[in-house]
Amino acid sequence: MTDDLLRYDLMIEAALRSVVRETLTSVSQNGLPGDHHFYITFLTQFPGVEIPDYLRKQYEDEMTIVLQYQFFGLKIEEDNFSVTLSFNNVRERLQIPLEAITTFADPSVNFALQFQSGAGDEEEEGDDKEQAPPVGSNSDVKGEGAGEGKDGKNKKDQKRGEVISLDMFRKK
């Protein structure tokens, strides 16, 4: 790697994480508008992640939660958010640092952000791991996301997103 003293990659990552923070802040103040809902995948072993031990055992590396129908007490801080979700009809409070998030998606508008692992500069392992289905807020999962959908098809085989050029949005 060349001497990138400005670290644009880190600046872009921080700016995109601020999109997540701003989105969650808006939802905490105004609720979810329209059909919007979120799939949030995070590293369960990341420092500062607070989840029940049984969930950490079940999801040793990553966990995907869904904020759609039943979530409570969404609270956003400068560097983390907390929310109460229902797991097998038991409400549990989760606290998740923004840095622990690996994917943030809103399938209702086909929007997704994927982040570098906050755990360091390790090699990417995600391609050969099968991701667990989303858990948490509801049993009637809609839209694209990780795991298995209502139709029983594996979402891993479906298109997860694509890179687009910002030039297509510029006025000419």
The 8 nearest C-alpha neighbors of each residue, nearest first, counted from 0:
[[1, 2, 3, 4, 6, 8, 5, 120],
 [2, 0, 3, 4, 6, 5, 7, 8],
 [1, 3, 4, 0, 5, 6, 7, 8],
 [4, 2, 5, 6, 1, 0, 7, 8],
 [3, 5, 6, 2, 7, 1, 8, 9],
 [4, 6, 3, 7, 10, 8, 9, 2],
 [7, 5, 8, 3, 9, 4, 10, 11],
 [6, 8, 10, 9, 5, 11, 3, 12],
 [7, 9, 11, 6, 10, 12, 13, 5],
 [10, 8, 12, 7, 11, 6, 13, 14],
 [9, 11, 7, 13, 12, 8, 14, 6],
 [12, 10, 14, 8, 13, 9, 7, 15],
 [11, 13, 9, 15, 10, 14, 16, 8],
 [14, 12, 16, 10, 11, 15, 9, 17],
 [15, 13, 11, 17, 12, 16, 10, 18],
 [16, 14, 18, 12, 17, 13, 11, 19],
 [17, 15, 13, 19, 18, 14, 12, 20],
 [16, 18, 20, 14, 15, 19, 21, 13],
 [19, 17, 15, 21, 16, 20, 22, 14],
 [18, 20, 16, 22, 17, 21, 23, 15],
 [21, 19, 17, 23, 18, 22, 24, 16],
 [20, 22, 24, 18, 19, 23, 17, 25],
 [23, 21, 19, 25, 24, 20, 18, 26],
 [22, 24, 26, 20, 25, 21, 27, 19],
 [25, 23, 21, 27, 22, 26, 75, 20],
 [24, 26, 22, 28, 23, 27, 29, 21],
 [25, 27, 30, 23, 29, 31, 28, 24],
 [26, 28, 24, 73, 25, 30, 29, 23],
 [29, 27, 25, 26, 30, 24, 23, 73],
 [30, 28, 26, 25, 27, 31, 32, 24],
 [31, 29, 26, 27, 28, 32, 25, 23],
 [30, 32, 26, 35, 33, 29, 36, 34],
 [33, 31, 35, 30, 34, 29, 26, 36],
 [34, 32, 35, 31, 36, 107, 30, 108],
 [33, 35, 107, 32, 36, 31, 108, 67],
 [36, 34, 107, 33, 32, 31, 105, 37],
 [37, 35, 67, 105, 66, 34, 107, 31],
 [38, 36, 105, 66, 104, 65, 39, 67],
 [37, 39, 65, 104, 64, 103, 63, 105],
 [38, 40, 103, 64, 63, 102, 37, 65],
 [41, 39, 63, 102, 62, 101, 100, 64],
 [40, 42, 100, 99, 101, 61, 62, 43],
 [43, 41, 61, 99, 45, 44, 60, 100],
 [42, 44, 61, 60, 45, 41, 55, 48],
 [45, 43, 42, 60, 46, 48, 59, 55],
 [44, 46, 42, 43, 48, 99, 47, 118],
 [47, 45, 48, 44, 99, 96, 43, 49],
 [46, 48, 49, 96, 45, 95, 94, 44],
 [49, 47, 95, 94, 46, 45, 96, 43],
 [48, 50, 94, 93, 47, 95, 51, 92],
 [49, 51, 93, 48, 52, 54, 55, 94],
 [52, 50, 54, 53, 55, 49, 91, 93],
 [51, 53, 55, 54, 56, 50, 57, 49],
 [52, 54, 56, 55, 51, 57, 50, 58],
 [55, 53, 57, 56, 52, 51, 58, 50],
 [54, 56, 52, 58, 59, 57, 53, 43],
 [57, 55, 53, 54, 59, 58, 52, 51],
 [56, 58, 54, 55, 59, 53, 52, 62],
 [59, 57, 55, 56, 62, 60, 61, 54],
 [58, 60, 55, 56, 57, 61, 43, 44],
 [61, 59, 43, 42, 58, 44, 62, 55],
 [62, 60, 42, 43, 41, 58, 59, 40],
 [61, 63, 40, 41, 58, 43, 64, 42],
 [64, 62, 40, 133, 39, 134, 38, 41],
 [65, 63, 134, 133, 39, 135, 38, 40],
 [64, 66, 38, 37, 136, 67, 135, 133],
 [67, 65, 37, 36, 136, 70, 38, 64],
 [66, 68, 36, 65, 69, 136, 37, 70],
 [69, 67, 137, 136, 70, 66, 36, 65],
 [70, 68, 136, 67, 137, 71, 84, 66],
 [71, 69, 84, 136, 83, 66, 68, 82],
 [70, 72, 83, 73, 82, 84, 69, 92],
 [71, 73, 82, 74, 83, 70, 81, 27],
 [72, 74, 82, 27, 71, 81, 75, 83],
 [75, 73, 81, 80, 72, 82, 27, 76],
 [74, 76, 80, 24, 79, 81, 73, 77],
 [77, 75, 79, 78, 80, 74, 81, 20],
 [76, 78, 79, 75, 20, 80, 97, 96],
 [77, 79, 76, 97, 96, 80, 98, 75],
 [80, 78, 96, 97, 76, 95, 77, 75],
 [79, 81, 75, 95, 74, 94, 76, 96],
 [80, 82, 94, 74, 93, 73, 95, 75],
 [81, 83, 73, 72, 93, 92, 71, 74],
 [82, 84, 92, 71, 91, 70, 72, 93],
 [85, 83, 70, 136, 90, 135, 91, 82],
 [84, 86, 90, 89, 88, 135, 136, 91],
 [85, 87, 89, 88, 135, 90, 84, 91],
 [88, 86, 89, 85, 90, 135, 138, 134],
 [87, 89, 86, 85, 90, 84, 91, 135],
 [90, 88, 86, 85, 87, 91, 84, 83],
 [89, 91, 85, 84, 86, 83, 88, 92],
 [92, 90, 83, 84, 85, 89, 93, 86],
 [91, 93, 83, 82, 84, 94, 90, 81],
 [94, 92, 50, 81, 82, 49, 83, 95],
 [93, 95, 81, 49, 48, 80, 82, 50],
 [94, 96, 48, 79, 80, 81, 97, 93],
 [95, 97, 79, 98, 99, 78, 47, 48],
 [98, 96, 79, 99, 100, 78, 95, 16],
 [97, 99, 96, 100, 117, 78, 16, 79],
 [100, 98, 41, 42, 96, 97, 45, 117],
 [101, 99, 41, 98, 97, 40, 102, 42],
 [100, 102, 114, 41, 40, 113, 116, 99],
 [103, 101, 113, 40, 112, 100, 39, 114],
 [104, 102, 39, 112, 111, 38, 40, 113],
 [103, 105, 111, 38, 37, 110, 106, 112],
 [104, 106, 37, 110, 107, 36, 108, 109],
 [107, 105, 109, 142, 108, 143, 104, 110],
 [108, 106, 35, 105, 109, 34, 142, 36],
 [107, 109, 106, 110, 105, 35, 34, 111],
 [110, 108, 106, 107, 105, 111, 104, 160],
 [111, 109, 105, 108, 104, 106, 112, 107],
 [112, 110, 104, 103, 105, 113, 109, 160],
 [111, 113, 103, 102, 104, 114, 110, 15],
 [112, 114, 102, 101, 103, 111, 115, 104],
 [115, 113, 101, 102, 116, 112, 12, 100],
 [114, 116, 117, 101, 113, 12, 118, 119],
 [115, 117, 118, 101, 114, 119, 99, 120],
 [116, 118, 119, 98, 99, 115, 45, 101],
 [117, 119, 116, 45, 120, 121, 99, 42],
 [120, 118, 117, 121, 116, 115, 122, 123],
 [119, 121, 122, 118, 116, 117, 115, 123],
 [120, 122, 119, 123, 118, 116, 124, 117],
 [123, 121, 124, 120, 119, 125, 116, 115],
 [122, 124, 125, 121, 126, 116, 120, 115],
 [125, 123, 126, 122, 127, 128, 121, 116],
 [126, 124, 128, 127, 123, 129, 130, 122],
 [127, 125, 128, 124, 123, 129, 130, 155],
 [126, 128, 125, 124, 129, 123, 130, 155],
 [129, 127, 125, 126, 130, 124, 131, 155],
 [128, 130, 131, 127, 155, 125, 126, 146],
 [129, 131, 146, 128, 145, 132, 61, 155],
 [132, 130, 146, 133, 129, 62, 145, 63],
 [146, 131, 133, 145, 147, 134, 130, 63],
 [134, 132, 63, 64, 65, 145, 146, 131],
 [135, 133, 64, 63, 132, 65, 136, 137],
 [134, 136, 64, 84, 86, 85, 137, 65],
 [135, 137, 69, 84, 65, 70, 85, 66],
 [138, 136, 139, 135, 69, 68, 140, 67],
 [137, 139, 140, 136, 135, 134, 149, 133],
 [140, 138, 137, 141, 149, 148, 68, 136],
 [141, 139, 138, 148, 149, 137, 142, 65],
 [142, 140, 139, 143, 148, 149, 106, 144],
 [143, 141, 106, 144, 107, 140, 148, 105],
 [144, 142, 106, 141, 154, 145, 148, 159],
 [145, 143, 154, 142, 38, 146, 106, 104],
 [144, 146, 132, 154, 133, 130, 147, 155],
 [132, 147, 145, 131, 154, 130, 153, 133],
 [146, 148, 153, 154, 151, 152, 132, 145],
 [147, 149, 150, 151, 152, 140, 146, 154],
 [150, 148, 151, 140, 147, 141, 139, 152],
 [149, 151, 148, 152, 147, 153, 141, 154],
 [152, 150, 148, 149, 147, 153, 154, 146],
 [153, 151, 150, 147, 154, 148, 149, 156],
 [152, 154, 147, 155, 156, 146, 151, 148],
 [153, 155, 157, 156, 146, 147, 145, 152],
 [156, 154, 153, 157, 145, 146, 159, 158],
 [157, 155, 154, 153, 158, 152, 159, 146],
 [156, 158, 154, 155, 159, 153, 143, 152],
 [157, 159, 160, 156, 155, 154, 161, 143],
 [160, 158, 157, 161, 144, 155, 143, 154],
 [161, 159, 158, 111, 162, 109, 110, 112],
 [160, 162, 163, 159, 158, 111, 110, 164],
 [161, 163, 164, 160, 165, 111, 112, 159],
 [164, 162, 161, 165, 167, 166, 160, 168],
 [163, 165, 166, 167, 162, 168, 169, 161],
 [164, 166, 167, 168, 163, 169, 162, 170],
 [167, 165, 169, 164, 168, 170, 163, 171],
 [166, 168, 165, 169, 164, 163, 170, 171],
 [169, 167, 166, 165, 170, 164, 171, 163],
 [170, 168, 166, 167, 171, 165, 164, 163],
 [171, 169, 168, 167, 166, 165, 164, 163],
 [170, 169, 168, 166, 167, 165, 164, 163]]
